[in-house]
Amino acid sequence: MTTDKPKQETATHRVILVGVGPGDPEYLTVRVVREIAGADVVAGFATVLAVVEPLITGQRMVLAYRNQEEQLAELARLHAAGKHCVVCCYGDLNFSAQELIARVERHCGRVERISGISSVQIACARAALAMDETLFFTLHAREGIQEAQEEIVAAALTGKRNLIILPLPWSFMPPQIAAMLLQGGIAGERPIIVYQKLTLLGESEIRTTVQQLAEWQDEFSDLSIVVFLRSRDMSRTADERATNV
């Protein structure tokens, strides 16, 4: 008499989360393209799915903040029925998709993560920064940002690392970040860079000072990244500031 051994869970039996890059389809990886094209179901928020629309051959499942729990429950049902399901996230999902990942895993169990190209990596390339000399902070947190704010100011005061900061869309944007740095004791003449819509139509770069950014009146895109340079890198941007303000 023989007994069947329980099947061991493998990555191929999991829902797959992929990073689709910063928005320009040219930054999609070959692996991500293959997973999306071969999926039975591709889920994601509408703006994310727009990046990969030509690749989708299966069912398209649009998530929204109001319906994501119901849609993910349906995704879990389809996954349990044997469908190959892929969930798309902007950029690299390891940078700022933790809430979505937690929701997917709550409904579907453990997932396989496939990295993409993050706008943070693009910002490092634009500013000629090495990742090992840089600290990354995100303010994309619904439960509050006070702890992250304190960590940003403390890191800026040490001056040992460059800082890359993702603002909280609309409520704590680049001018508020600059005002926070000023209040924390950072000199107003320190250089700071804001990138908007990296790799997308309308991409822009603003090189200015902390004081000037704190007083900025124009509205910033929700796709903004703030780069605060460490002390030793200040001199290489001094000649560029005035022409970019």
C-alpha positions as CSV (number, residue, x, y, z in Angstrom):
1,M,0.0,0.0,0.0
2,T,1.4,3.4,-1.0
3,T,0.5,6.8,0.3
4,D,0.8,10.0,-1.6
5,K,3.3,12.5,-0.1
6,P,1.9,16.0,0.4
7,K,2.9,18.3,-2.4
8,Q,5.6,20.7,-1.4
9,E,4.8,24.4,-2.1
10,T,7.1,25.8,-4.8
11,A,7.4,29.3,-6.2
12,T,5.6,28.3,-9.4
13,H,2.5,27.5,-7.3
14,R,2.4,31.0,-5.8
15,V,0.9,34.3,-6.9
16,I,3.7,36.3,-8.5
17,L,4.3,39.9,-7.7
18,V,6.4,41.8,-10.3
19,G,7.9,45.3,-10.4
20,V,7.1,47.0,-13.7
21,G,9.6,49.8,-13.4
22,P,9.2,53.6,-13.0
23,G,6.7,54.0,-15.9
24,D,8.6,53.9,-19.1
25,P,8.1,50.4,-20.7
26,E,11.7,50.3,-21.7
27,Y,12.6,49.7,-18.1
28,L,10.7,46.5,-17.9
29,T,12.9,43.5,-17.3
30,V,12.8,40.5,-19.6
31,R,11.6,38.2,-16.7
32,V,8.7,40.5,-15.9
33,V,7.7,40.7,-19.5
34,R,7.6,36.9,-19.7
35,E,5.6,36.5,-16.5
36,I,2.9,39.1,-17.5
37,A,2.6,37.7,-21.1
38,G,2.2,34.2,-19.8
39,A,-0.3,35.0,-17.0
40,D,-3.9,33.9,-16.9
41,V,-4.7,36.8,-14.6
42,V,-2.9,40.1,-14.3
43,A,-3.9,42.4,-11.4
44,G,-2.8,45.9,-10.4
45,F,-3.9,49.5,-10.1
46,A,-5.1,51.1,-13.3
47,T,-2.0,53.4,-13.7
48,V,0.3,50.4,-13.2
49,L,-1.5,48.1,-15.7
50,A,-1.4,50.9,-18.2
51,V,2.4,50.4,-18.4
52,V,2.1,46.8,-19.3
53,E,-1.3,46.8,-21.2
54,P,0.2,45.5,-24.5
55,L,1.7,42.5,-22.8
56,I,-1.5,41.3,-21.1
57,T,-3.1,38.3,-22.9
58,G,-5.2,36.9,-20.0
59,Q,-7.8,38.4,-17.7
60,R,-7.2,42.0,-16.6
61,M,-8.1,42.7,-13.0
62,V,-8.1,46.4,-11.9
63,L,-7.5,47.2,-8.3
64,A,-8.8,50.3,-6.6
65,Y,-8.5,51.4,-3.0
66,R,-12.2,50.9,-2.5
67,N,-12.4,47.4,-4.0
68,Q,-9.0,45.9,-3.6
69,E,-10.0,43.5,-0.8
70,E,-12.9,42.1,-2.9
71,Q,-10.7,41.9,-6.0
72,L,-7.9,40.1,-4.1
73,A,-10.3,37.6,-2.7
74,E,-11.4,36.9,-6.3
75,L,-7.7,36.6,-7.3
76,A,-7.2,34.1,-4.5
77,R,-10.1,32.0,-5.8
78,L,-8.7,32.0,-9.3
79,H,-5.3,31.1,-8.0
80,A,-6.7,28.2,-6.0
81,A,-8.4,27.0,-9.2
82,G,-5.1,26.7,-10.8
83,K,-4.8,30.0,-12.7
84,H,-1.4,31.6,-13.1
85,C,-1.8,35.0,-11.4
86,V,0.5,38.0,-11.5
87,V,0.1,41.2,-9.5
88,C,1.9,44.3,-10.9
89,C,3.5,47.0,-8.7
90,Y,5.2,50.2,-9.8
91,G,9.0,50.4,-9.8
92,D,10.7,47.7,-7.7
93,L,8.1,46.2,-5.3
94,N,10.7,46.0,-2.5
95,F,10.8,49.8,-2.2
96,S,7.3,50.9,-1.5
97,A,4.7,48.2,-2.1
98,Q,4.7,46.6,1.3
99,E,1.1,47.4,2.0
100,L,-0.1,45.8,-1.2
101,I,2.2,42.8,-0.7
102,A,0.7,42.2,2.8
103,R,-2.8,42.4,1.4
104,V,-2.0,39.9,-1.4
105,E,-0.4,37.5,1.0
106,R,-3.3,37.8,3.4
107,H,-5.6,36.5,0.7
108,C,-3.3,34.3,-1.4
109,G,-0.6,33.0,1.0
110,R,3.1,33.4,0.3
111,V,4.0,35.1,-3.0
112,E,7.0,35.1,-5.2
113,R,8.6,38.5,-5.7
114,I,10.3,39.5,-8.9
115,S,12.2,42.8,-8.7
116,G,11.9,45.6,-11.1
117,I,13.7,48.9,-11.7
118,S,12.9,51.5,-9.1
119,S,12.7,55.2,-9.6
120,V,15.1,55.4,-6.7
121,Q,17.7,53.6,-8.8
122,I,17.0,56.1,-11.6
123,A,17.4,59.0,-9.2
124,C,20.8,57.6,-8.1
125,A,21.9,57.4,-11.8
126,R,20.7,61.0,-12.5
127,A,22.4,62.4,-9.4
128,A,25.5,60.1,-9.9
129,L,25.1,58.6,-6.4
130,A,26.4,55.2,-5.3
131,M,23.8,53.2,-3.4
132,D,26.3,52.1,-0.8
133,E,26.8,55.8,0.1
134,T,23.1,56.5,0.2
135,L,20.2,56.0,2.6
136,F,16.6,55.5,1.4
137,F,13.5,56.7,3.3
138,T,9.9,56.4,2.3
139,L,7.0,58.4,3.8
140,H,4.5,56.2,2.1
141,A,3.0,55.0,5.4
142,R,-0.7,55.4,6.3
143,E,0.0,54.7,10.0
144,G,2.0,57.9,10.5
145,I,5.4,59.3,9.4
146,Q,6.8,60.9,12.6
147,E,9.3,58.1,13.2
148,A,10.6,58.4,9.6
149,Q,10.8,62.2,9.8
150,E,13.0,61.9,12.9
151,E,15.2,59.4,11.2
152,I,15.6,61.6,8.1
153,V,16.6,64.6,10.2
154,A,19.1,62.6,12.3
155,A,20.7,61.1,9.2
156,A,20.9,64.6,7.5
157,L,22.6,66.0,10.6
158,T,25.3,63.4,10.5
159,G,26.2,64.3,6.9
160,K,27.7,60.9,6.3
161,R,25.3,59.6,3.6
162,N,23.3,61.0,0.8
163,L,19.5,60.8,1.4
164,I,16.8,59.7,-1.0
165,I,13.3,60.5,0.3
166,L,10.0,59.5,-1.2
167,P,7.4,62.2,-0.2
168,L,3.9,61.3,1.1
169,P,1.8,62.4,-1.9
170,W,0.0,65.7,-1.4
171,S,0.3,65.9,2.4
172,F,4.0,65.9,3.0
173,M,5.7,67.0,-0.3
174,P,9.2,68.4,-1.1
175,P,8.6,71.8,0.5
176,Q,7.4,70.2,3.7
177,I,10.5,68.0,3.7
178,A,12.7,71.0,3.3
179,A,10.9,72.9,6.1
180,M,11.4,69.8,8.3
181,L,15.1,69.8,7.6
182,L,15.4,73.5,8.4
183,Q,13.5,73.1,11.6
184,G,15.8,70.1,12.5
185,G,18.9,72.3,12.2
186,I,20.0,71.9,8.6
187,A,21.5,75.0,7.0
188,G,19.3,76.7,4.5
189,E,22.1,77.0,1.9
190,R,22.5,73.2,1.7
191,P,21.8,71.9,-1.8
192,I,18.8,69.6,-2.5
193,I,17.4,68.1,-5.6
194,V,13.9,67.2,-6.6
195,Y,13.2,64.8,-9.5
196,Q,9.7,64.5,-10.9
197,K,8.1,61.9,-13.2
198,L,11.4,60.1,-13.8
199,T,11.5,58.3,-17.2
200,L,8.1,59.8,-18.1
201,L,6.9,62.6,-20.3
202,G,7.4,65.8,-18.3
203,E,10.4,64.5,-16.3
204,S,12.1,67.4,-14.5
205,E,15.0,68.1,-12.2
206,I,15.2,71.0,-9.8
207,R,18.5,71.7,-8.1
208,T,18.0,74.3,-5.4
209,T,18.7,74.9,-1.7
210,V,16.8,73.7,1.3
211,Q,15.7,77.3,2.1
212,Q,14.4,77.9,-1.4
213,L,12.6,74.6,-1.6
214,A,10.9,75.2,1.8
215,E,9.5,78.5,0.3
216,W,8.6,76.9,-3.1
217,Q,5.1,77.8,-4.3
218,D,4.6,75.7,-7.4
219,E,2.9,72.3,-7.0
220,F,5.0,69.2,-7.3
221,S,4.0,65.9,-8.9
222,D,3.0,63.0,-6.7
223,L,5.8,61.2,-8.5
224,S,8.5,63.2,-6.8
225,I,11.8,62.1,-5.3
226,V,14.0,64.3,-3.0
227,V,17.7,63.9,-2.9
228,F,19.7,65.5,-0.1
229,L,23.4,65.4,-0.6
230,R,25.9,64.6,2.1
231,S,28.4,67.3,3.0
232,R,31.3,66.0,0.9
233,D,29.2,66.0,-2.3
234,M,28.0,69.6,-1.9
235,S,30.7,71.2,-4.0
236,R,30.0,69.3,-7.2
237,T,26.5,70.8,-7.4
238,A,27.3,74.4,-6.5
239,D,27.8,75.5,-10.1
240,E,24.5,73.8,-11.2
241,R,22.1,75.2,-8.6
242,A,21.5,78.7,-9.9
243,T,20.8,77.6,-13.5
244,N,18.2,75.0,-12.4
245,V,16.1,77.0,-9.9
